[in-house]
């Protein structure tokens, strides 16, 4: 289990400090008596914790089972806040973009910002970014493991082919960023990739020549046959111009957000760019994302839970984004951070609020109230957390309250 190393520096609980940055906005003497209606953003963050808890139950042997749940040592659970957010300290973090909606939201947002910066830099240098999407025929009886293996083989042969390399050279390509995605629909599991190709302007026609290269690769690797030629000509390969590339990046990483919306009654909408991106890019790939499967499982669909387990086992360890090494150099980008490094970073301008001891943390877990603690801390400080804990003590337990104390190598169960 990976541990949030940024929190290991706390060999003992932090000293309570002044919460002066809130002095003009929040009265800390006591929590507000009336509960305000959650905004859409707050509802979404709450729902991500619900999704994570479901994932922990479905994947008990994966790192996500301990994420934001098990402690790193005996010093309790620390709580920090900023004016707009809050987080826990001294807890394990999984850093899984595939399994964990909480970690995924933070990781993909950081990746999205980096992609947007890369697009801006390349455009200023006079280049253009193209969105190349690759997929293959698939049927509902095919296993995800088999589809992934065949697809991976086809991608390697395609990228290593002489024709592909010659075309990339001809269009002045500085490299690409490949994003791996998967959905599940009427025809089963649908792995696919989207490549952001950084090249010279006006190269659409040249890139279109790669369509038959990809189709021949699918046939030669046995993932498809010539009887499916018409279907592959329609759907297996697609290349779009810079507007579509920018729109894809605008929607990148919002799978957890979209899944979270299905767990709330709030029908808040996405941004204009995000809406266009789903309509132009995502719609034709259809199906449900893994986090949507998780949301459907929470609402009672056991089959969706089984599908999420299959997904979780076979996507473990896979990279979501792959940058061409020479592209980062061409754009003068820093060394790429790992997913875990991203989620381990503290919040900007955060301040310590309080520490929860073992009994208090078991109480929070057994009432499934982790997000409620963060919300209370962010809005009302230590007094708000204390009031919430008192309220939780009067509620019935909904979960076991089980978590791992890493320093003890043992499990602590709520009685």
C-alpha positions as a Markdown table, in Angstrom:
| # | Residue | x | y | z |
|---|---|---|---|---|
| 1 | Unk | 0.0 | 0.0 | 0.0 |
| 2 | Unk | 1.4 | 3.4 | -1.0 |
| 3 | Unk | 1.5 | 6.0 | 1.7 |
| 4 | Unk | 1.0 | 9.7 | 1.5 |
| 5 | Unk | 4.6 | 10.6 | 2.2 |
| 6 | Unk | 3.8 | 14.3 | 2.5 |
| 7 | Unk | 1.9 | 13.4 | 5.7 |
| 8 | Unk | 4.6 | 11.3 | 7.3 |
| 9 | Unk | 6.5 | 14.4 | 8.4 |
| 10 | Unk | 3.9 | 14.7 | 11.2 |
| 11 | Unk | 5.6 | 12.6 | 13.9 |
| 12 | Unk | 3.1 | 14.2 | 16.3 |
| 13 | Unk | -0.1 | 16.2 | 15.8 |
| 14 | Unk | 0.4 | 19.7 | 14.5 |
| 15 | Unk | 0.0 | 22.6 | 16.9 |
| 16 | Unk | -3.3 | 24.5 | 16.6 |
| 17 | Unk | -2.7 | 27.8 | 14.7 |
| 18 | Unk | -4.7 | 30.9 | 14.1 |
| 19 | Unk | -7.3 | 30.7 | 11.4 |
| 20 | Unk | -6.9 | 34.3 | 10.5 |
| 21 | Unk | -7.5 | 33.9 | 6.7 |
| 22 | Unk | -11.2 | 33.3 | 7.5 |
| 23 | Unk | -11.6 | 36.3 | 9.8 |
| 24 | Unk | -13.5 | 38.3 | 7.3 |
| 25 | Unk | -15.8 | 35.6 | 6.1 |
| 26 | Unk | -16.6 | 33.1 | 8.9 |
| 27 | Unk | -17.5 | 33.5 | 12.5 |
| 28 | Unk | -15.6 | 30.7 | 14.4 |
| 29 | Unk | -17.2 | 31.2 | 17.7 |
| 30 | Unk | -19.9 | 28.7 | 16.9 |
| 31 | Unk | -21.3 | 26.8 | 13.9 |
| 32 | Unk | -24.1 | 28.5 | 12.0 |
| 33 | Unk | -27.5 | 27.2 | 13.4 |
| 34 | Unk | -29.1 | 26.8 | 10.0 |
| 35 | Unk | -27.8 | 24.3 | 7.4 |
| 36 | Unk | -27.4 | 25.9 | 4.0 |
| 37 | Unk | -28.3 | 24.0 | 0.8 |
| 38 | Unk | -25.3 | 22.4 | -0.8 |
| 39 | Unk | -24.1 | 23.9 | -4.0 |
| 40 | Unk | -23.7 | 21.7 | -7.1 |
| 41 | Unk | -19.9 | 21.6 | -6.5 |
| 42 | Unk | -20.3 | 20.5 | -2.9 |
| 43 | Unk | -22.9 | 17.8 | -4.0 |
| 44 | Unk | -20.4 | 16.5 | -6.5 |
| 45 | Unk | -17.6 | 16.3 | -4.0 |
| 46 | Unk | -19.8 | 14.5 | -1.5 |
| 47 | Unk | -20.9 | 12.0 | -4.2 |
| 48 | Unk | -17.3 | 11.2 | -5.1 |
| 49 | Unk | -16.8 | 10.0 | -1.5 |
| 50 | Unk | -19.9 | 7.8 | -1.9 |
| 51 | Unk | -18.5 | 6.4 | -5.1 |
| 52 | Unk | -15.1 | 5.8 | -3.4 |
| 53 | Unk | -16.8 | 3.9 | -0.5 |
| 54 | Unk | -18.5 | 1.7 | -3.0 |
| 55 | Unk | -15.3 | 1.0 | -4.9 |
| 56 | Unk | -13.6 | 0.1 | -1.6 |
| 57 | Unk | -16.3 | -2.6 | -1.0 |
| 58 | Unk | -16.0 | -4.0 | -4.5 |
| 59 | Unk | -12.1 | -4.0 | -4.6 |
| 60 | Unk | -11.1 | -4.8 | -1.0 |
| 61 | Unk | -7.6 | -6.0 | -2.0 |
| 62 | Unk | -6.7 | -2.9 | -4.0 |
| 63 | Unk | -5.1 | 0.2 | -2.6 |
| 64 | Unk | -8.4 | 2.1 | -3.0 |
| 65 | Unk | -9.7 | 0.1 | 0.0 |
| 66 | Unk | -7.4 | 2.1 | 2.3 |
| 67 | Unk | -7.6 | 5.5 | 0.5 |
| 68 | Unk | -8.6 | 8.4 | 2.8 |
| 69 | Unk | -9.6 | 5.7 | 5.3 |
| 70 | Unk | -6.6 | 4.0 | 6.9 |
| 71 | Unk | -4.1 | 5.9 | 9.0 |
| 72 | Unk | -0.3 | 6.1 | 8.6 |
| 73 | Unk | 0.6 | 6.1 | 12.3 |
| 74 | Unk | -0.9 | 6.4 | 15.8 |
| 75 | Unk | -1.3 | 10.2 | 15.9 |
| 76 | Unk | -4.8 | 10.4 | 14.6 |
| 77 | Unk | -6.4 | 12.0 | 11.5 |
| 78 | Unk | -5.5 | 15.6 | 10.9 |
| 79 | Unk | -7.9 | 18.0 | 9.2 |
| 80 | Unk | -6.8 | 21.0 | 7.2 |
| 81 | Unk | -8.8 | 23.7 | 5.3 |
| 82 | Unk | -8.7 | 26.6 | 2.9 |
| 83 | Unk | -11.4 | 29.1 | 2.2 |
| 84 | Unk | -12.8 | 26.8 | -0.5 |
| 85 | Unk | -11.8 | 23.3 | 0.4 |
| 86 | Unk | -10.6 | 20.9 | 3.1 |
| 87 | Unk | -8.6 | 17.7 | 3.3 |
| 88 | Unk | -7.5 | 15.0 | 5.7 |
| 89 | Unk | -3.8 | 14.4 | 6.8 |
| 90 | Unk | -2.1 | 11.2 | 8.0 |
| 91 | Unk | -4.3 | 9.0 | 5.9 |
| 92 | Unk | -3.2 | 6.6 | 3.2 |
| 93 | Unk | -3.7 | 7.7 | -0.4 |
| 94 | Unk | -4.1 | 5.3 | -3.3 |
| 95 | Unk | -3.4 | 7.7 | -6.2 |
| 96 | Unk | -5.5 | 5.5 | -8.6 |
| 97 | Unk | -7.0 | 7.3 | -11.5 |
| 98 | Unk | -9.0 | 4.2 | -12.4 |
| 99 | Unk | -10.3 | 2.9 | -9.1 |
| 100 | Unk | -10.8 | 6.0 | -7.0 |
| 101 | Unk | -13.2 | 8.8 | -7.9 |
| 102 | Unk | -11.6 | 11.1 | -5.2 |
| 103 | Unk | -8.0 | 10.7 | -6.4 |
| 104 | Unk | -9.1 | 10.6 | -10.0 |
| 105 | Unk | -10.8 | 14.0 | -9.9 |
| 106 | Unk | -7.6 | 15.7 | -8.5 |
| 107 | Unk | -5.2 | 13.8 | -10.9 |
| 108 | Unk | -7.2 | 14.4 | -14.0 |
| 109 | Unk | -7.7 | 18.1 | -13.3 |
| 110 | Unk | -3.9 | 18.5 | -12.9 |
| 111 | Unk | -3.4 | 16.5 | -16.2 |
| 112 | Unk | -6.0 | 18.6 | -18.0 |
| 113 | Unk | -4.3 | 21.9 | -17.0 |
| 114 | Unk | -1.0 | 20.6 | -18.2 |
| 115 | Unk | -2.6 | 19.5 | -21.5 |
| 116 | Unk | -4.2 | 23.0 | -22.0 |
| 117 | Unk | -0.8 | 24.6 | -21.3 |
| 118 | Unk | 0.8 | 22.4 | -23.9 |
| 119 | Unk | -1.8 | 23.2 | -26.5 |
| 120 | Unk | -1.4 | 26.9 | -25.8 |
| 121 | Unk | 2.4 | 26.7 | -26.1 |
| 122 | Unk | 2.3 | 24.7 | -29.4 |
| 123 | Unk | -0.3 | 27.1 | -30.9 |
| 124 | Unk | 1.9 | 30.1 | -30.1 |
| 125 | Unk | 4.8 | 28.4 | -31.9 |
| 126 | Unk | 2.6 | 28.2 | -35.0 |
| 127 | Unk | 1.6 | 24.6 | -34.8 |
| 128 | Unk | -1.7 | 22.8 | -34.7 |
| 129 | Unk | -3.1 | 20.0 | -32.5 |
| 130 | Unk | -5.1 | 17.2 | -34.1 |
| 131 | Unk | -7.3 | 14.7 | -32.3 |
| 132 | Unk | -6.9 | 11.1 | -33.6 |
| 133 | Unk | -9.2 | 8.5 | -32.2 |
| 134 | Unk | -8.6 | 4.8 | -32.5 |
| 135 | Unk | -11.0 | 1.9 | -31.7 |
| 136 | Unk | -12.0 | -1.5 | -33.1 |
| 137 | Unk | -15.0 | -3.8 | -33.6 |
| 138 | Unk | -16.1 | -5.4 | -30.3 |
| 139 | Unk | -18.9 | -7.7 | -29.1 |
| 140 | Unk | -20.7 | -8.1 | -25.8 |
| 141 | Unk | -19.4 | -11.6 | -25.2 |
| 142 | Unk | -15.7 | -10.6 | -25.3 |
| 143 | Unk | -13.8 | -10.2 | -22.1 |
| 144 | Unk | -12.2 | -6.9 | -21.2 |
| 145 | Unk | -8.8 | -8.6 | -20.7 |
| 146 | Unk | -8.9 | -10.1 | -24.2 |
| 147 | Unk | -9.9 | -6.8 | -25.8 |
| 148 | Unk | -7.2 | -4.9 | -24.0 |
| 149 | Unk | -4.5 | -7.4 | -25.0 |
| 150 | Unk | -5.5 | -7.3 | -28.7 |
| 151 | Unk | -5.9 | -3.6 | -28.7 |
| 152 | Unk | -2.5 | -3.1 | -27.1 |
| 153 | Unk | -0.8 | -5.3 | -29.7 |
| 154 | Unk | -2.5 | -3.4 | -32.5 |
| 155 | Unk | -1.5 | 0.0 | -31.1 |
| 156 | Unk | 2.2 | -1.1 | -30.9 |
| 157 | Unk | 2.2 | -2.4 | -34.5 |
| 158 | Unk | 0.5 | 0.7 | -35.8 |
| 159 | Unk | 2.8 | 3.2 | -34.1 |
| 160 | Unk | 5.9 | 1.2 | -35.1 |
| 161 | Unk | 4.9 | 0.8 | -38.7 |
| 162 | Unk | 7.0 | 2.5 | -41.4 |
| 163 | Unk | 3.9 | 4.2 | -42.9 |
| 164 | Unk | 3.0 | 5.7 | -39.6 |
| 165 | Unk | 6.5 | 7.0 | -38.9 |
| 166 | Unk | 6.8 | 8.5 | -42.4 |
| 167 | Unk | 3.5 | 10.3 | -42.1 |
| 168 | Unk | 4.4 | 11.7 | -38.7 |
| 169 | Unk | 7.6 | 13.0 | -40.1 |
| 170 | Unk | 5.8 | 14.5 | -43.2 |
| 171 | Unk | 3.4 | 16.5 | -41.0 |
| 172 | Unk | 6.1 | 17.9 | -38.8 |
| 173 | Unk | 5.0 | 16.0 | -35.7 |
| 174 | Unk | 6.7 | 16.9 | -32.5 |
| 175 | Unk | 5.0 | 14.0 | -30.8 |
| 176 | Unk | 1.7 | 13.1 | -29.2 |
| 177 | Unk | -0.2 | 12.5 | -26.0 |
| 178 | Unk | -2.3 | 9.3 | -25.9 |
| 179 | Unk | -5.2 | 9.0 | -23.6 |
| 180 | Unk | -6.6 | 5.5 | -22.8 |
| 181 | Unk | -10.3 | 5.2 | -22.1 |
| 182 | Unk | -12.9 | 2.5 | -21.8 |
| 183 | Unk | -16.7 | 2.4 | -21.7 |
| 184 | Unk | -19.3 | -0.4 | -21.6 |
| 185 | Unk | -22.3 | -0.5 | -23.8 |
| 186 | Unk | -24.6 | -2.7 | -25.9 |
| 187 | Unk | -21.6 | -4.3 | -27.6 |
| 188 | Unk | -19.7 | -4.9 | -24.4 |
| 189 | Unk | -16.3 | -3.4 | -23.3 |
| 190 | Unk | -15.0 | -0.7 | -25.6 |
| 191 | Unk | -11.4 | 0.3 | -25.0 |
| 192 | Unk | -10.3 | 3.2 | -27.2 |
| 193 | Unk | -7.6 | 5.9 | -27.4 |
| 194 | Unk | -7.5 | 9.6 | -28.2 |
| 195 | Unk | -4.2 | 10.9 | -29.5 |
| 196 | Unk | -3.4 | 14.6 | -29.4 |
| 197 | Unk | -1.0 | 15.0 | -32.3 |
| 198 | Unk | 1.2 | 18.1 | -32.2 |
| 199 | Unk | 2.1 | 18.9 | -35.8 |
| 200 | Unk | 2.2 | 21.6 | -38.5 |
| 201 | Unk | -0.9 | 23.4 | -39.7 |
| 202 | Unk | -3.0 | 22.1 | -42.5 |
| 203 | Unk | -2.2 | 18.4 | -42.2 |
| 204 | Unk | -5.7 | 16.8 | -42.0 |
| 205 | Unk | -5.5 | 15.2 | -45.4 |
| 206 | Unk | -2.1 | 13.6 | -44.6 |
| 207 | Unk | -3.4 | 12.3 | -41.3 |
| 208 | Unk | -6.4 | 10.8 | -43.0 |
| 209 | Unk | -4.0 | 8.5 | -44.9 |
| 210 | Unk | -3.5 | 6.7 | -41.6 |
| 211 | Unk | -7.1 | 5.3 | -41.6 |
| 212 | Unk | -6.2 | 2.3 | -43.9 |
| 213 | Unk | -2.9 | 1.8 | -42.0 |
| 214 | Unk | -4.9 | 1.3 | -38.8 |
| 215 | Unk | -7.6 | -0.9 | -40.4 |
| 216 | Unk | -4.9 | -3.1 | -42.0 |
| 217 | Unk | -3.2 | -3.3 | -38.6 |
| 218 | Unk | -6.5 | -4.5 | -37.0 |
| 219 | Unk | -6.9 | -7.2 | -39.6 |
| 220 | Unk | -3.3 | -8.3 | -39.4 |
| 221 | Unk | -3.4 | -8.7 | -35.6 |
| 222 | Unk | -6.6 | -10.7 | -35.7 |
| 223 | Unk | -8.7 | -8.2 | -33.8 |
| 224 | Unk | -11.0 | -7.8 | -36.9 |
| 225 | Unk | -11.5 | -9.3 | -40.3 |
| 226 | Unk | -12.2 | -8.0 | -43.8 |
| 227 | Unk | -15.9 | -8.8 | -43.5 |
| 228 | Unk | -16.0 | -5.8 | -41.0 |
| 229 | Unk | -14.3 | -3.4 | -43.4 |
| 230 | Unk | -17.4 | -1.1 | -43.9 |
| 231 | Unk | -17.9 | -0.8 | -40.1 |
| 232 | Unk | -14.2 | 0.0 | -39.6 |
| 233 | Unk | -14.3 | 2.6 | -42.3 |
| 234 | Unk | -17.1 | 4.3 | -40.4 |
| 235 | Unk | -16.0 | 4.0 | -36.8 |
| 236 | Unk | -12.5 | 2.6 | -36.2 |
| 237 | Unk | -10.5 | 5.7 | -37.1 |
| 238 | Unk | -11.2 | 9.4 | -36.8 |
| 239 | Unk | -9.1 | 12.5 | -37.0 |
| 240 | Unk | -10.3 | 16.0 | -36.1 |
| 241 | Unk | -8.8 | 19.5 | -36.2 |
| 242 | Unk | -7.6 | 21.7 | -33.4 |
| 243 | Unk | -11.0 | 22.9 | -32.2 |
| 244 | Unk | -12.0 | 19.3 | -31.4 |
| 245 | Unk | -8.7 | 18.7 | -29.7 |
| 246 | Unk | -9.2 | 21.7 | -27.4 |
| 247 | Unk | -12.8 | 20.6 | -26.7 |
| 248 | Unk | -11.6 | 17.1 | -25.8 |
| 249 | Unk | -9.1 | 18.5 | -23.4 |
| 250 | Unk | -11.8 | 20.7 | -21.9 |
| 251 | Unk | -13.8 | 17.6 | -21.0 |
| 252 | Unk | -10.9 | 15.5 | -20.0 |
| 253 | Unk | -11.2 | 13.9 | -16.6 |
| 254 | Unk | -14.8 | 14.7 | -15.9 |
| 255 | Unk | -15.9 | 11.1 | -15.8 |
| 256 | Unk | -16.1 | 11.2 | -12.0 |
| 257 | Unk | -18.1 | 14.4 | -12.1 |
| 258 | Unk | -20.6 | 13.0 | -14.6 |
| 259 | Unk | -21.0 | 9.9 | -12.5 |
| 260 | Unk | -21.4 | 11.9 | -9.3 |
| 261 | Unk | -24.3 | 13.9 | -10.9 |
| 262 | Unk | -26.3 | 10.7 | -11.2 |
| 263 | Unk | -26.3 | 10.3 | -7.4 |
| 264 | Unk | -27.7 | 13.8 | -6.7 |
| 265 | Unk | -31.0 | 15.5 | -7.6 |
| 266 | Unk | -29.2 | 18.5 | -8.8 |
| 267 | Unk | -29.3 | 18.8 | -12.6 |
| 268 | Unk | -26.5 | 21.4 | -12.8 |
| 269 | Unk | -25.0 | 21.6 | -16.3 |
| 270 | Unk | -21.5 | 21.4 | -17.6 |
| 271 | Unk | -19.7 | 24.3 | -19.2 |
| 272 | Unk | -20.3 | 25.2 | -22.8 |
| 273 | Unk | -17.0 | 23.8 | -23.9 |
| 274 | Unk | -17.6 | 20.6 | -22.0 |
| 275 | Unk | -21.0 | 20.1 | -23.4 |
| 276 | Unk | -19.7 | 20.6 | -27.0 |
| 277 | Unk | -16.9 | 18.1 | -26.3 |
| 278 | Unk | -19.3 | 15.4 | -25.2 |
| 279 | Unk | -21.5 | 16.0 | -28.2 |
| 280 | Unk | -18.7 | 16.0 | -30.8 |
| 281 | Unk | -16.2 | 13.6 | -29.4 |
| 282 | Unk | -17.6 | 11.4 | -26.7 |
| 283 | Unk | -21.1 | 10.7 | -28.1 |
| 284 | Unk | -20.0 | 8.3 | -30.8 |
| 285 | Unk | -18.1 | 6.2 | -28.4 |
| 286 | Unk | -21.2 | 5.8 | -26.2 |
| 287 | Unk | -21.6 | 3.4 | -23.3 |
| 288 | Unk | -21.1 | 4.0 | -19.5 |
| 289 | Unk | -17.8 | 5.0 | -18.0 |
| 290 | Unk | -16.5 | 2.8 | -15.1 |
| 291 | Unk | -17.5 | 5.5 | -12.5 |
| 292 | Unk | -21.0 | 5.5 | -14.0 |
| 293 | Unk | -21.1 | 1.7 | -13.5 |
| 294 | Unk | -20.1 | 2.4 | -9.9 |
| 295 | Unk | -23.0 | 4.9 | -9.5 |
| 296 | Unk | -25.5 | 2.4 | -11.0 |
| 297 | Unk | -24.2 | -0.2 | -8.6 |
| 298 | Unk | -24.9 | 2.2 | -5.7 |
| 299 | Unk | -28.4 | 2.6 | -7.0 |
| 300 | Unk | -29.0 | -1.2 | -6.8 |
| 301 | Unk | -27.6 | -2.7 | -10.1 |
| 302 | Unk | -25.4 | -5.6 | -9.0 |
| 303 | Unk | -24.4 | -6.4 | -12.6 |
| 304 | Unk | -22.8 | -2.9 | -12.8 |
| 305 | Unk | -20.8 | -3.7 | -9.7 |
| 306 | Unk | -19.5 | -6.9 | -11.3 |
| 307 | Unk | -18.5 | -5.0 | -14.4 |
| 308 | Unk | -16.6 | -2.5 | -12.2 |
| 309 | Unk | -14.7 | -5.3 | -10.5 |
| 310 | Unk | -13.7 | -6.7 | -13.9 |
| 311 | Unk | -12.6 | -3.2 | -15.0 |
| 312 | Unk | -10.7 | -2.6 | -11.8 |
| 313 | Unk | -8.7 | -5.8 | -12.0 |
| 314 | Unk | -7.6 | -5.4 | -15.6 |
| 315 | Unk | -6.9 | -1.6 | -15.6 |
| 316 | Unk | -4.7 | -1.8 | -12.5 |
| 317 | Unk | -1.3 | -0.3 | -13.2 |
| 318 | Unk | -2.2 | 1.0 | -16.7 |
| 319 | Unk | -1.3 | 4.6 | -17.6 |
| 320 | Unk | -4.1 | 6.9 | -18.5 |
| 321 | Unk | -1.9 | 9.4 | -20.4 |
| 322 | Unk | 1.3 | 8.6 | -22.3 |
| 323 | Unk | 3.4 | 11.5 | -23.6 |
| 324 | Unk | 5.9 | 11.1 | -26.4 |
| 325 | Unk | 9.3 | 11.7 | -24.7 |
| 326 | Unk | 10.4 | 14.2 | -27.3 |
| 327 | Unk | 7.2 | 16.2 | -27.0 |
| 328 | Unk | 7.7 | 17.3 | -23.4 |
| 329 | Unk | 11.2 | 18.4 | -24.5 |
| 330 | Unk | 9.9 | 20.4 | -27.5 |
| 331 | Unk | 7.4 | 22.1 | -25.2 |
| 332 | Unk | 10.0 | 22.7 | -22.5 |
| 333 | Unk | 7.8 | 21.0 | -19.9 |
| 334 | Unk | 9.1 | 19.8 | -16.5 |
| 335 | Unk | 9.4 | 16.1 | -15.7 |
| 336 | Unk | 5.9 | 14.6 | -15.5 |
| 337 | Unk | 4.6 | 14.0 | -12.0 |
| 338 | Unk | 3.3 | 10.6 | -11.0 |
| 339 | Unk | -0.4 | 10.2 | -10.1 |
| 340 | Unk | 0.6 | 9.7 | -6.5 |
| 341 | Unk | 2.8 | 12.8 | -6.4 |
| 342 | Unk | -0.2 | 14.9 | -7.6 |
| 343 | Unk | -2.6 | 13.7 | -4.9 |
| 344 | Unk | 0.0 | 14.0 | -2.2 |
| 345 | Unk | 0.4 | 17.7 | -2.7 |
| 346 | Unk | -1.2 | 19.8 | 0.1 |
| 347 | Unk | -3.8 | 22.4 | -0.7 |
| 348 | Unk | -2.6 | 25.9 | -1.3 |
| 349 | Unk | -2.6 | 28.2 | 1.7 |
| 350 | Unk | -4.2 | 25.5 | 3.9 |
| 351 | Unk | -4.4 | 25.7 | 7.7 |
| 352 | Unk | -4.6 | 23.1 | 10.4 |
| 353 | Unk | -8.1 | 22.7 | 12.0 |
| 354 | Unk | -8.1 | 19.8 | 14.4 |
| 355 | Unk | -7.1 | 16.1 | 14.9 |
| 356 | Unk | -9.5 | 13.2 | 15.2 |
| 357 | Unk | -8.5 | 10.4 | 17.6 |
| 358 | Unk | -9.0 | 6.7 | 17.0 |
| 359 | Unk | -12.5 | 6.6 | 18.5 |
| 360 | Unk | -13.6 | 9.7 | 16.6 |
| 361 | Unk | -12.3 | 8.4 | 13.3 |
| 362 | Unk | -14.1 | 5.1 | 13.9 |
| 363 | Unk | -17.3 | 7.0 | 14.5 |
| 364 | Unk | -16.9 | 9.0 | 11.3 |
| 365 | Unk | -16.3 | 5.9 | 9.3 |
| 366 | Unk | -19.1 | 3.9 | 10.8 |
| 367 | Unk | -21.5 | 6.8 | 9.9 |
| 368 | Unk | -20.0 | 7.2 | 6.4 |
| 369 | Unk | -19.4 | 10.9 | 7.2 |
| 370 | Unk | -15.9 | 11.6 | 6.0 |
| 371 | Unk | -17.1 | 14.3 | 3.6 |
| 372 | Unk | -19.4 | 15.8 | 6.3 |
| 373 | Unk | -16.3 | 16.3 | 8.5 |
| 374 | Unk | -14.4 | 18.1 | 5.6 |
| 375 | Unk | -17.4 | 20.3 | 4.9 |
| 376 | Unk | -17.8 | 21.2 | 8.6 |
| 377 | Unk | -14.1 | 22.0 | 8.9 |
| 378 | Unk | -14.0 | 24.1 | 5.8 |
| 379 | Unk | -17.1 | 26.1 | 6.8 |
| 380 | Unk | -16.9 | 26.3 | 10.6 |
| 381 | Unk | -13.5 | 25.1 | 11.8 |
| 382 | Unk | -12.8 | 23.0 | 14.8 |
| 383 | Unk | -16.1 | 24.0 | 16.5 |
| 384 | Unk | -18.0 | 22.8 | 13.5 |
| 385 | Unk | -16.2 | 19.4 | 13.5 |
| 386 | Unk | -16.9 | 19.0 | 17.2 |
| 387 | Unk | -20.6 | 19.7 | 16.8 |
| 388 | Unk | -20.8 | 17.2 | 13.9 |
| 389 | Unk | -19.1 | 14.5 | 16.0 |
| 390 | Unk | -21.6 | 15.1 | 18.8 |
| 391 | Unk | -24.4 | 14.7 | 16.2 |
| 392 | Unk | -22.9 | 11.6 | 14.7 |
| 393 | Unk | -22.8 | 9.9 | 18.1 |
| 394 | Unk | -26.6 | 10.0 | 18.2 |
| 395 | Unk | -27.0 | 8.3 | 14.8 |
| 396 | Unk | -27.1 | 4.7 | 13.9 |
| 397 | Unk | -24.1 | 3.1 | 12.4 |
| 398 | Unk | -24.4 | 2.4 | 8.6 |
| 399 | Unk | -20.9 | 0.8 | 8.1 |
| 400 | Unk | -18.5 | -1.3 | 10.1 |
| 401 | Unk | -16.0 | 1.5 | 10.7 |
| 402 | Unk | -13.2 | -0.8 | 9.8 |
| 403 | Unk | -9.8 | 0.7 | 8.9 |
| 404 | Unk | -6.1 | -0.3 | 9.0 |
| 405 | Unk | -3.6 | 1.3 | 11.3 |
| 406 | Unk | -0.4 | 0.9 | 9.3 |
| 407 | Unk | 1.9 | 1.3 | 12.3 |
| 408 | Unk | 0.2 | -1.5 | 14.1 |
| 409 | Unk | -0.2 | -3.8 | 11.1 |
| 410 | Unk | -3.7 | -4.5 | 12.4 |
| 411 | Unk | -7.3 | -3.7 | 11.7 |
| 412 | Unk | -9.4 | -1.5 | 14.0 |
| 413 | Unk | -13.1 | -2.3 | 14.0 |
| 414 | Unk | -15.9 | -0.1 | 15.3 |
| 415 | Unk | -17.9 | -2.0 | 17.9 |
